[in-house]
Amino acid sequence: MNTTIIAAITFAVLAASATQASAVSQAVKMACIGDYLSYCSAHSPGSPGVRSCFRANGSKLSKGCVGALVKAGMVSQSEVSRRAASLGR
């Protein structure tokens, strides 16, 4: 896949997680593309299922993706900590 296609897919996927597409930073797009491809590619980019899939696979998401989502304000650090504690981490 060329970088234009990857960027387009990433943007569409993560736009579903944001209140506005413009709120998704390049850092989040780049940090989470691998997680989308690994866990959520069965969902069409931009579909409501993508956000649900990311939530369902939260414990599997890469540290880089989670960090980028926290930094962008798309998920709170307290939510990340709460989920980690429930998993005994």
Biopython code that builds the backbone (N, CA, C, O; Angstrom):
import numpy as np
from Bio.PDB.StructureBuilder import StructureBuilder

atoms = [
    (1, "MET", "N", (0.842, -1.178, 0.000)),
    (1, "MET", "CA", (0.000, 0.000, 0.000)),
    (1, "MET", "C", (0.883, 1.235, 0.000)),
    (1, "MET", "O", (1.888, 1.282, 0.708)),
    (2, "ASN", "N", (0.521, 2.214, -0.772)),
    (2, "ASN", "CA", (1.332, 3.430, -0.736)),
    (2, "ASN", "C", (0.879, 4.328, 0.408)),
    (2, "ASN", "O", (-0.197, 4.128, 0.971)),
    (3, "THR", "N", (1.682, 5.297, 0.744)),
    (3, "THR", "CA", (1.403, 6.139, 1.907)),
    (3, "THR", "C", (0.134, 6.960, 1.756)),
    (3, "THR", "O", (-0.499, 7.289, 2.759)),
    (4, "THR", "N", (-0.256, 7.297, 0.548)),
    (4, "THR", "CA", (-1.491, 8.055, 0.347)),
    (4, "THR", "C", (-2.698, 7.223, 0.739)),
    (4, "THR", "O", (-3.611, 7.722, 1.398)),
    (5, "ILE", "N", (-2.709, 5.965, 0.342)),
    (5, "ILE", "CA", (-3.820, 5.088, 0.694)),
    (5, "ILE", "C", (-3.846, 4.842, 2.196)),
    (5, "ILE", "O", (-4.910, 4.881, 2.813)),
    (6, "ILE", "N", (-2.687, 4.590, 2.784)),
    (6, "ILE", "CA", (-2.605, 4.378, 4.229)),
    (6, "ILE", "C", (-3.104, 5.607, 4.965)),
    (6, "ILE", "O", (-3.881, 5.485, 5.912)),
    (7, "ALA", "N", (-2.679, 6.770, 4.554)),
    (7, "ALA", "CA", (-3.116, 8.009, 5.202)),
    (7, "ALA", "C", (-4.623, 8.181, 5.073)),
    (7, "ALA", "O", (-5.278, 8.592, 6.031)),
    (8, "ALA", "N", (-5.183, 7.875, 3.913)),
    (8, "ALA", "CA", (-6.626, 8.013, 3.708)),
    (8, "ALA", "C", (-7.405, 7.047, 4.590)),
    (8, "ALA", "O", (-8.417, 7.424, 5.181)),
    (9, "ILE", "N", (-6.938, 5.803, 4.682)),
    (9, "ILE", "CA", (-7.596, 4.813, 5.530)),
    (9, "ILE", "C", (-7.508, 5.232, 6.988)),
    (9, "ILE", "O", (-8.503, 5.193, 7.713)),
    (10, "THR", "N", (-6.330, 5.630, 7.413)),
    (10, "THR", "CA", (-6.137, 6.037, 8.795)),
    (10, "THR", "C", (-7.035, 7.202, 9.154)),
    (10, "THR", "O", (-7.669, 7.199, 10.209)),
    (11, "PHE", "N", (-7.093, 8.189, 8.293)),
    (11, "PHE", "CA", (-7.928, 9.359, 8.549)),
    (11, "PHE", "C", (-9.386, 8.946, 8.701)),
    (11, "PHE", "O", (-10.060, 9.379, 9.636)),
    (12, "ALA", "N", (-9.873, 8.118, 7.798)),
    (12, "ALA", "CA", (-11.271, 7.697, 7.838)),
    (12, "ALA", "C", (-11.586, 6.900, 9.096)),
    (12, "ALA", "O", (-12.633, 7.089, 9.715)),
    (13, "VAL", "N", (-10.679, 6.013, 9.468)),
    (13, "VAL", "CA", (-10.873, 5.195, 10.656)),
    (13, "VAL", "C", (-10.928, 6.051, 11.909)),
    (13, "VAL", "O", (-11.849, 5.927, 12.716)),
    (14, "LEU", "N", (-9.965, 6.895, 12.064)),
    (14, "LEU", "CA", (-9.882, 7.675, 13.295)),
    (14, "LEU", "C", (-10.869, 8.823, 13.337)),
    (14, "LEU", "O", (-11.177, 9.324, 14.418)),
    (15, "ALA", "N", (-11.369, 9.250, 12.204)),
    (15, "ALA", "CA", (-12.380, 10.303, 12.180)),
    (15, "ALA", "C", (-13.636, 9.835, 12.897)),
    (15, "ALA", "O", (-14.348, 10.640, 13.496)),
    (16, "ALA", "N", (-13.908, 8.552, 12.839)),
    (16, "ALA", "CA", (-15.077, 8.012, 13.531)),
    (16, "ALA", "C", (-14.928, 8.109, 15.038)),
    (16, "ALA", "O", (-15.928, 8.119, 15.755)),
    (17, "SER", "N", (-13.707, 8.180, 15.530)),
    (17, "SER", "CA", (-13.457, 8.267, 16.964)),
    (17, "SER", "C", (-13.440, 9.696, 17.484)),
    (17, "SER", "O", (-13.434, 9.914, 18.696)),
    (18, "ALA", "N", (-13.433, 10.645, 16.605)),
    (18, "ALA", "CA", (-13.355, 12.044, 17.013)),
    (18, "ALA", "C", (-14.682, 12.742, 16.777)),
    (18, "ALA", "O", (-15.487, 12.303, 15.955)),
    (19, "THR", "N", (-14.904, 13.820, 17.491)),
    (19, "THR", "CA", (-16.120, 14.577, 17.269)),
    (19, "THR", "C", (-16.073, 15.308, 15.936)),
    (19, "THR", "O", (-17.107, 15.548, 15.314)),
    (20, "GLN", "N", (-14.875, 15.658, 15.503)),
    (20, "GLN", "CA", (-14.674, 16.271, 14.203)),
    (20, "GLN", "C", (-13.453, 15.634, 13.571)),
    (20, "GLN", "O", (-12.463, 15.351, 14.247)),
    (21, "ALA", "N", (-13.530, 15.410, 12.264)),
    (21, "ALA", "CA", (-12.408, 14.785, 11.570)),
    (21, "ALA", "C", (-11.138, 15.604, 11.732)),
    (21, "ALA", "O", (-10.046, 15.042, 11.815)),
    (22, "SER", "N", (-11.266, 16.916, 11.777)),
    (22, "SER", "CA", (-10.085, 17.762, 11.883)),
    (22, "SER", "C", (-9.412, 17.639, 13.249)),
    (22, "SER", "O", (-8.268, 18.061, 13.417)),
    (23, "ALA", "N", (-10.120, 17.061, 14.227)),
    (23, "ALA", "CA", (-9.555, 16.917, 15.567)),
    (23, "ALA", "C", (-8.554, 15.771, 15.650)),
    (23, "ALA", "O", (-7.839, 15.651, 16.645)),
    (24, "VAL", "N", (-8.490, 14.934, 14.631)),
    (24, "VAL", "CA", (-7.575, 13.800, 14.647)),
    (24, "VAL", "C", (-6.209, 14.266, 14.169)),
    (24, "VAL", "O", (-6.047, 14.719, 13.036)),
    (25, "SER", "N", (-5.237, 14.144, 15.053)),
    (25, "SER", "CA", (-3.903, 14.615, 14.716)),
    (25, "SER", "C", (-3.162, 13.600, 13.854)),
    (25, "SER", "O", (-3.495, 12.415, 13.835)),
    (26, "GLN", "N", (-2.174, 14.076, 13.157)),
    (26, "GLN", "CA", (-1.326, 13.203, 12.355)),
    (26, "GLN", "C", (-0.648, 12.167, 13.242)),
    (26, "GLN", "O", (-0.447, 11.026, 12.825)),
    (27, "ALA", "N", (-0.296, 12.560, 14.461)),
    (27, "ALA", "CA", (0.346, 11.635, 15.390)),
    (27, "ALA", "C", (-0.564, 10.457, 15.724)),
    (27, "ALA", "O", (-0.106, 9.316, 15.792)),
    (28, "VAL", "N", (-1.846, 10.729, 15.933)),
    (28, "VAL", "CA", (-2.798, 9.657, 16.224)),
    (28, "VAL", "C", (-2.959, 8.759, 15.006)),
    (28, "VAL", "O", (-2.967, 7.535, 15.127)),
    (29, "LYS", "N", (-3.084, 9.359, 13.851)),
    (29, "LYS", "CA", (-3.234, 8.567, 12.623)),
    (29, "LYS", "C", (-2.070, 7.609, 12.454)),
    (29, "LYS", "O", (-2.266, 6.422, 12.195)),
    (30, "MET", "N", (-0.878, 8.117, 12.597)),
    (30, "MET", "CA", (0.310, 7.294, 12.379)),
    (30, "MET", "C", (0.501, 6.265, 13.499)),
    (30, "MET", "O", (0.940, 5.143, 13.244)),
    (31, "ALA", "N", (0.176, 6.640, 14.720)),
    (31, "ALA", "CA", (0.382, 5.740, 15.855)),
    (31, "ALA", "C", (-0.614, 4.581, 15.871)),
    (31, "ALA", "O", (-0.313, 3.521, 16.420)),
    (32, "CYS", "N", (-1.780, 4.765, 15.286)),
    (32, "CYS", "CA", (-2.844, 3.770, 15.409)),
    (32, "CYS", "C", (-3.134, 2.965, 14.150)),
    (32, "CYS", "O", (-3.954, 2.049, 14.204)),
    (33, "ILE", "N", (-2.508, 3.260, 13.035)),
    (33, "ILE", "CA", (-2.805, 2.531, 11.809)),
    (33, "ILE", "C", (-2.541, 1.031, 11.955)),
    (33, "ILE", "O", (-3.324, 0.219, 11.462)),
    (34, "GLY", "N", (-1.470, 0.660, 12.613)),
    (34, "GLY", "CA", (-1.173, -0.756, 12.800)),
    (34, "GLY", "C", (-2.235, -1.463, 13.628)),
    (34, "GLY", "O", (-2.584, -2.610, 13.350)),
    (35, "ASP", "N", (-2.748, -0.779, 14.646)),
    (35, "ASP", "CA", (-3.792, -1.358, 15.488)),
    (35, "ASP", "C", (-5.083, -1.534, 14.692)),
    (35, "ASP", "O", (-5.769, -2.547, 14.830)),
    (36, "TYR", "N", (-5.407, -0.561, 13.870)),
    (36, "TYR", "CA", (-6.586, -0.688, 13.010)),
    (36, "TYR", "C", (-6.428, -1.900, 12.101)),
    (36, "TYR", "O", (-7.335, -2.727, 12.003)),
    (37, "LEU", "N", (-5.301, -2.007, 11.447)),
    (37, "LEU", "CA", (-5.085, -3.112, 10.515)),
    (37, "LEU", "C", (-5.066, -4.468, 11.240)),
    (37, "LEU", "O", (-5.526, -5.468, 10.689)),
    (38, "SER", "N", (-4.543, -4.505, 12.455)),
    (38, "SER", "CA", (-4.460, -5.756, 13.211)),
    (38, "SER", "C", (-5.789, -6.200, 13.806)),
    (38, "SER", "O", (-6.091, -7.394, 13.827)),
    (39, "TYR", "N", (-6.587, -5.249, 14.290)),
    (39, "TYR", "CA", (-7.767, -5.612, 15.068)),
    (39, "TYR", "C", (-9.106, -5.192, 14.467)),
    (39, "TYR", "O", (-10.123, -5.834, 14.727)),
    (40, "CYS", "N", (-9.122, -4.154, 13.690)),
    (40, "CYS", "CA", (-10.408, -3.576, 13.310)),
    (40, "CYS", "C", (-10.636, -3.420, 11.813)),
    (40, "CYS", "O", (-11.586, -2.754, 11.399)),
    (41, "SER", "N", (-9.787, -4.018, 11.004)),
    (41, "SER", "CA", (-9.918, -3.833, 9.557)),
    (41, "SER", "C", (-11.162, -4.498, 8.985)),
    (41, "SER", "O", (-11.499, -4.267, 7.824)),
    (42, "ALA", "N", (-11.848, -5.317, 9.772)),
    (42, "ALA", "CA", (-13.115, -5.902, 9.318)),
    (42, "ALA", "C", (-14.209, -4.843, 9.247)),
    (42, "ALA", "O", (-15.248, -5.050, 8.619)),
    (43, "HIS", "N", (-13.968, -3.713, 9.893)),
    (43, "HIS", "CA", (-14.930, -2.608, 9.889)),
    (43, "HIS", "C", (-14.512, -1.604, 8.829)),
    (43, "HIS", "O", (-13.330, -1.292, 8.685)),
    (44, "SER", "N", (-15.471, -1.114, 8.107)),
    (44, "SER", "CA", (-15.178, -0.112, 7.082)),
    (44, "SER", "C", (-14.633, 1.148, 7.739)),
    (44, "SER", "O", (-15.140, 1.589, 8.770)),
    (45, "PRO", "N", (-13.598, 1.724, 7.137)),
    (45, "PRO", "CA", (-13.066, 2.982, 7.686)),
    (45, "PRO", "C", (-14.181, 4.019, 7.810)),
    (45, "PRO", "O", (-14.975, 4.212, 6.889)),
    (46, "GLY", "N", (-14.224, 4.665, 8.939)),
    (46, "GLY", "CA", (-15.226, 5.691, 9.189)),
    (46, "GLY", "C", (-16.555, 5.158, 9.692)),
    (46, "GLY", "O", (-17.465, 5.938, 9.969)),
    (47, "SER", "N", (-16.684, 3.841, 9.817)),
    (47, "SER", "CA", (-17.955, 3.262, 10.266)),
    (47, "SER", "C", (-18.065, 3.324, 11.790)),
    (47, "SER", "O", (-17.057, 3.440, 12.488)),
    (48, "PRO", "N", (-19.295, 3.245, 12.299)),
    (48, "PRO", "CA", (-19.474, 3.245, 13.753)),
    (48, "PRO", "C", (-18.788, 2.054, 14.426)),
    (48, "PRO", "O", (-18.433, 2.130, 15.603)),
    (49, "GLY", "N", (-18.601, 0.971, 13.698)),
    (49, "GLY", "CA", (-17.977, -0.204, 14.275)),
    (49, "GLY", "C", (-16.517, -0.016, 14.630)),
    (49, "GLY", "O", (-15.994, -0.734, 15.482)),
    (50, "VAL", "N", (-15.849, 0.931, 13.999)),
    (50, "VAL", "CA", (-14.428, 1.140, 14.264)),
    (50, "VAL", "C", (-14.206, 1.586, 15.707)),
    (50, "VAL", "O", (-13.339, 1.050, 16.397)),
    (51, "ARG", "N", (-14.966, 2.540, 16.152)),
    (51, "ARG", "CA", (-14.792, 3.026, 17.528)),
    (51, "ARG", "C", (-15.084, 1.909, 18.526)),
    (51, "ARG", "O", (-14.345, 1.726, 19.492)),
    (52, "SER", "N", (-16.157, 1.168, 18.292)),
    (52, "SER", "CA", (-16.490, 0.046, 19.167)),
    (52, "SER", "C", (-15.377, -0.993, 19.164)),
    (52, "SER", "O", (-15.035, -1.551, 20.206)),
    (53, "CYS", "N", (-14.824, -1.244, 18.007)),
    (53, "CYS", "CA", (-13.737, -2.210, 17.887)),
    (53, "CYS", "C", (-12.505, -1.757, 18.663)),
    (53, "CYS", "O", (-11.873, -2.558, 19.350)),
    (54, "PHE", "N", (-12.165, -0.476, 18.555)),
    (54, "PHE", "CA", (-11.016, 0.038, 19.303)),
    (54, "PHE", "C", (-11.263, -0.102, 20.803)),
    (54, "PHE", "O", (-10.350, -0.455, 21.549)),
    (55, "ARG", "N", (-12.482, 0.172, 21.249)),
    (55, "ARG", "CA", (-12.803, 0.019, 22.668)),
    (55, "ARG", "C", (-12.694, -1.443, 23.091)),
    (55, "ARG", "O", (-12.105, -1.754, 24.127)),
    (56, "ALA", "N", (-13.262, -2.336, 22.286)),
    (56, "ALA", "CA", (-13.247, -3.760, 22.617)),
    (56, "ALA", "C", (-11.828, -4.322, 22.653)),
    (56, "ALA", "O", (-11.547, -5.265, 23.392)),
    (57, "ASN", "N", (-10.953, -3.751, 21.868)),
    (57, "ASN", "CA", (-9.571, -4.221, 21.797)),
    (57, "ASN", "C", (-8.609, -3.314, 22.546)),
    (57, "ASN", "O", (-7.399, -3.379, 22.329)),
    (58, "GLY", "N", (-9.127, -2.480, 23.413)),
    (58, "GLY", "CA", (-8.314, -1.497, 24.123)),
    (58, "GLY", "C", (-7.094, -2.069, 24.811)),
    (58, "GLY", "O", (-6.027, -1.456, 24.803)),
    (59, "SER", "N", (-7.246, -3.244, 25.407)),
    (59, "SER", "CA", (-6.109, -3.826, 26.127)),
    (59, "SER", "C", (-5.034, -4.344, 25.180)),
    (59, "SER", "O", (-3.910, -4.605, 25.608)),
    (60, "LYS", "N", (-5.363, -4.494, 23.904)),
    (60, "LYS", "CA", (-4.406, -4.983, 22.920)),
    (60, "LYS", "C", (-3.735, -3.858, 22.137)),
    (60, "LYS", "O", (-2.735, -4.085, 21.456)),
    (61, "LEU", "N", (-4.281, -2.646, 22.234)),
    (61, "LEU", "CA", (-3.732, -1.544, 21.458)),
    (61, "LEU", "C", (-2.296, -1.250, 21.872)),
    (61, "LEU", "O", (-1.933, -1.398, 23.039)),
    (62, "SER", "N", (-1.501, -0.841, 20.924)),
    (62, "SER", "CA", (-0.100, -0.536, 21.204)),
    (62, "SER", "C", (0.007, 0.647, 22.155)),
    (62, "SER", "O", (-0.869, 1.510, 22.203)),
    (63, "LYS", "N", (1.097, 0.668, 22.908)),
    (63, "LYS", "CA", (1.326, 1.782, 23.833)),
    (63, "LYS", "C", (1.396, 3.098, 23.076)),
    (63, "LYS", "O", (0.924, 4.124, 23.566)),
    (64, "GLY", "N", (1.983, 3.075, 21.882)),
    (64, "GLY", "CA", (2.079, 4.293, 21.082)),
    (64, "GLY", "C", (0.718, 4.827, 20.683)),
    (64, "GLY", "O", (0.482, 6.034, 20.731)),
    (65, "CYS", "N", (-0.174, 3.936, 20.291)),
    (65, "CYS", "CA", (-1.527, 4.349, 19.903)),
    (65, "CYS", "C", (-2.271, 4.898, 21.119)),
    (65, "CYS", "O", (-2.869, 5.972, 21.052)),
    (66, "VAL", "N", (-2.234, 4.168, 22.217)),
    (66, "VAL", "CA", (-2.916, 4.624, 23.435)),
    (66, "VAL", "C", (-2.368, 5.973, 23.881)),
    (66, "VAL", "O", (-3.132, 6.870, 24.237)),
    (67, "GLY", "N", (-1.049, 6.116, 23.864)),
    (67, "GLY", "CA", (-0.441, 7.392, 24.251)),
    (67, "GLY", "C", (-0.877, 8.535, 23.356)),
    (67, "GLY", "O", (-1.145, 9.638, 23.832)),
    (68, "ALA", "N", (-0.949, 8.274, 22.064)),
    (68, "ALA", "CA", (-1.377, 9.311, 21.119)),
    (68, "ALA", "C", (-2.844, 9.668, 21.345)),
    (68, "ALA", "O", (-3.213, 10.840, 21.260)),
    (69, "LEU", "N", (-3.683, 8.672, 21.631)),
    (69, "LEU", "CA", (-5.102, 8.932, 21.894)),
    (69, "LEU", "C", (-5.284, 9.746, 23.170)),
    (69, "LEU", "O", (-6.127, 10.641, 23.226)),
    (70, "VAL", "N", (-4.489, 9.434, 24.197)),
    (70, "VAL", "CA", (-4.548, 10.191, 25.451)),
    (70, "VAL", "C", (-4.082, 11.626, 25.201)),
    (70, "VAL", "O", (-4.746, 12.579, 25.607)),
    (71, "LYS", "N", (-2.953, 11.770, 24.541)),
    (71, "LYS", "CA", (-2.406, 13.100, 24.283)),
    (71, "LYS", "C", (-3.368, 13.956, 23.469)),
    (71, "LYS", "O", (-3.450, 15.167, 23.673)),
    (72, "ALA", "N", (-4.099, 13.327, 22.542)),
    (72, "ALA", "CA", (-5.056, 14.057, 21.704)),
    (72, "ALA", "C", (-6.376, 14.316, 22.432)),
    (72, "ALA", "O", (-7.244, 15.020, 21.914)),
    (73, "GLY", "N", (-6.529, 13.747, 23.634)),
    (73, "GLY", "CA", (-7.761, 13.957, 24.386)),
    (73, "GLY", "C", (-8.917, 13.075, 23.922)),
    (73, "GLY", "O", (-10.072, 13.341, 24.256)),
    (74, "MET", "N", (-8.618, 12.041, 23.163)),
    (74, "MET", "CA", (-9.668, 11.165, 22.655)),
    (74, "MET", "C", (-10.039, 10.070, 23.653)),
    (74, "MET", "O", (-11.091, 9.442, 23.537)),
    (75, "VAL", "N", (-9.170, 9.851, 24.625)),
    (75, "VAL", "CA", (-9.428, 8.939, 25.734)),
    (75, "VAL", "C", (-8.666, 9.518, 26.926)),
    (75, "VAL", "O", (-7.591, 10.095, 26.764)),
    (76, "SER", "N", (-9.224, 9.360, 28.109)),
    (76, "SER", "CA", (-8.560, 9.941, 29.278)),
    (76, "SER", "C", (-7.546, 8.963, 29.873)),
    (76, "SER", "O", (-7.679, 7.746, 29.746)),
    (77, "GLN", "N", (-6.545, 9.522, 30.514)),
    (77, "GLN", "CA", (-5.553, 8.685, 31.189)),
    (77, "GLN", "C", (-6.215, 7.900, 32.306)),
    (77, "GLN", "O", (-5.815, 6.768, 32.581)),
    (78, "SER", "N", (-7.229, 8.480, 32.962)),
    (78, "SER", "CA", (-7.920, 7.752, 34.029)),
    (78, "SER", "C", (-8.649, 6.528, 33.483)),
    (78, "SER", "O", (-8.705, 5.498, 34.155)),
    (79, "GLU", "N", (-9.207, 6.621, 32.277)),
    (79, "GLU", "CA", (-9.848, 5.463, 31.651)),
    (79, "GLU", "C", (-8.812, 4.391, 31.343)),
    (79, "GLU", "O", (-9.058, 3.208, 31.582)),
    (80, "VAL", "N", (-7.678, 4.781, 30.826)),
    (80, "VAL", "CA", (-6.599, 3.835, 30.524)),
    (80, "VAL", "C", (-6.153, 3.158, 31.821)),
    (80, "VAL", "O", (-5.988, 1.938, 31.857)),
    (81, "SER", "N", (-5.959, 3.934, 32.871)),
    (81, "SER", "CA", (-5.525, 3.383, 34.158)),
    (81, "SER", "C", (-6.579, 2.454, 34.754)),
    (81, "SER", "O", (-6.249, 1.399, 35.294)),
    (82, "ARG", "N", (-7.837, 2.846, 34.654)),
    (82, "ARG", "CA", (-8.922, 2.030, 35.180)),
    (82, "ARG", "C", (-8.965, 0.675, 34.469)),
    (82, "ARG", "O", (-9.093, -0.367, 35.111)),
    (83, "ARG", "N", (-8.856, 0.700, 33.152)),
    (83, "ARG", "CA", (-8.884, -0.557, 32.396)),
    (83, "ARG", "C", (-7.667, -1.420, 32.713)),
    (83, "ARG", "O", (-7.782, -2.640, 32.831)),
    (84, "ALA", "N", (-6.511, -0.794, 32.850)),
    (84, "ALA", "CA", (-5.294, -1.547, 33.186)),
    (84, "ALA", "C", (-5.438, -2.201, 34.554)),
    (84, "ALA", "O", (-5.048, -3.355, 34.734)),
    (85, "ALA", "N", (-5.996, -1.471, 35.519)),
    (85, "ALA", "CA", (-6.185, -2.012, 36.862)),
    (85, "ALA", "C", (-7.162, -3.192, 36.846)),
    (85, "ALA", "O", (-6.976, -4.171, 37.568)),
    (86, "SER", "N", (-8.197, -3.087, 36.022)),
    (86, "SER", "CA", (-9.177, -4.181, 35.952)),
    (86, "SER", "C", (-8.569, -5.444, 35.340)),
    (86, "SER", "O", (-9.066, -6.551, 35.548)),
    (87, "LEU", "N", (-7.482, -5.259, 34.579)),
    (87, "LEU", "CA", (-6.787, -6.392, 33.974)),
    (87, "LEU", "C", (-5.599, -6.854, 34.817)),
    (87, "LEU", "O", (-4.887, -7.789, 34.453)),
    (88, "GLY", "N", (-5.400, -6.174, 35.959)),
    (88, "GLY", "CA", (-4.299, -6.543, 36.842)),
    (88, "GLY", "C", (-2.950, -6.099, 36.376)),
    (88, "GLY", "O", (-1.946, -6.744, 36.681)),
    (89, "ARG", "N", (-2.895, -5.001, 35.636)),
    (89, "ARG", "CA", (-1.607, -4.499, 35.104)),
    (89, "ARG", "C", (-1.089, -3.364, 35.913)),
    (89, "ARG", "O", (-0.024, -2.825, 35.609)),
]
sb = StructureBuilder()
sb.init_structure("model")
sb.init_model(0)
sb.init_chain("A")
sb.init_seg("    ")
for serial, (resi, resn, name, xyz) in enumerate(atoms, 1):
    if name == "N":
        sb.init_residue(resn, " ", resi, " ")
    sb.init_atom(name, np.array(xyz, "f"), 0.0, 1.0, " ", f" {name:<3s}", serial, name[0])
structure = sb.get_structure()
